[in-house]
Amino acid sequence: LQSGDHAPTPDQLPDILTALSPKELADAIWSFAKQGIHPPSDVMDAVSAEVLSKLPQFRPSADWLDSFIKAAQANLFQFTPTEMSNIIWALAKLGKQSACWAVVCTSQM
């Protein structure tokens, strides 16, 4: 999509999935939700598959990651033990180990 282009319709999305950047995919899905559009499950399955295929190239910015960590910390006590361990593992994979996280999380298990 070029700047100023309109988001694709749910019917158009499967044909252009591979050409969309992760941001464009997110924008398309967001625009559907904002307009109250519920794409068919096969379209959402195709979008999910495309997102998963692009996930290995995802490199969050420091600002994004810091915002994610703050949001996760604010909701820490709502997470299940599995969700907490997944967050700790993900942060470790991103080089964001924190003894504080491990202590707080294990005290909640």
C-alpha positions in Angstrom: 0.0 0.0 0.0 1.1 3.5 -0.7 0.7 6.4 1.6 -2.9 7.6 1.3 -4.2 4.3 -0.1 -7.3 2.8 1.6 -7.2 -0.4 3.5 -8.1 -3.4 1.5 -11.6 -5.0 2.0 -11.8 -8.4 3.6 -12.3 -9.9 0.1 -9.2 -8.3 -1.3 -6.9 -9.1 1.7 -6.1 -12.8 0.8 -4.8 -11.8 -2.6 -2.4 -9.2 -1.3 -1.3 -10.6 2.1 2.3 -11.4 1.1 2.8 -7.9 -0.3 1.7 -6.2 3.0 4.2 -5.2 5.7 3.4 -6.2 9.3 2.3 -2.6 9.9 0.0 -2.7 6.9 -1.5 -6.0 8.1 -2.1 -4.6 11.5 -3.6 -1.4 10.0 -6.0 -3.5 7.8 -7.2 -5.6 10.7 -7.5 -2.5 12.9 -9.6 -0.8 10.2 -11.9 -3.7 10.0 -12.5 -3.7 13.8 -13.0 0.1 13.8 -15.6 -0.2 11.1 -17.3 -3.2 12.8 -16.4 -5.5 9.9 -16.0 -9.2 10.8 -13.9 -10.9 8.1 -14.7 -14.6 7.5 -12.7 -17.1 9.5 -10.8 -18.2 6.4 -9.5 -14.6 5.8 -8.5 -14.3 9.5 -6.7 -17.7 9.2 -4.8 -16.5 6.2 -3.9 -13.3 8.0 -2.7 -15.3 11.1 -0.6 -17.5 8.9 1.0 -14.5 7.2 1.7 -12.8 10.5 3.3 -15.9 11.8 5.5 -16.2 8.7 6.7 -12.6 9.3 7.2 -12.9 13.0 10.8 -14.1 12.9 11.8 -10.8 11.3 10.1 -8.8 14.0 12.5 -6.6 15.9 10.7 -4.4 18.4 12.1 -1.0 19.0 13.4 -0.2 22.4 10.5 2.2 23.0 8.0 -0.5 22.1 9.6 -3.1 24.2 9.8 -0.8 27.2 6.1 0.0 26.8 5.3 -3.7 26.6 7.3 -4.4 29.8 5.6 -1.6 31.7 2.1 -2.8 30.5 3.0 -6.4 31.5 4.3 -5.4 34.9 1.1 -3.4 35.5 -1.0 -6.5 34.8 1.4 -9.1 36.3 -1.0 -10.4 38.9 -3.6 -11.2 36.3 -1.3 -13.6 34.4 -1.4 -17.3 34.8 1.8 -19.1 35.8 2.2 -20.2 32.1 1.7 -16.6 30.9 4.3 -15.4 33.4 6.8 -18.0 32.3 6.2 -17.2 28.7 6.9 -13.5 29.3 10.1 -14.3 31.3 11.2 -16.6 28.5 10.5 -14.0 25.8 12.3 -11.3 27.7 15.3 -13.5 28.2 15.3 -14.3 24.4 15.3 -10.5 23.8 18.2 -10.0 26.2 16.0 -8.3 28.8 16.6 -10.7 31.7 15.6 -9.3 35.1 16.0 -11.0 38.4 13.2 -8.8 39.6 10.8 -10.4 37.1 11.7 -13.9 38.2 11.3 -13.1 41.9 7.9 -11.4 41.5 6.6 -14.1 39.1 7.8 -17.1 41.2 6.2 -15.6 44.3 2.9 -15.6 42.5 3.0 -19.2 41.3 
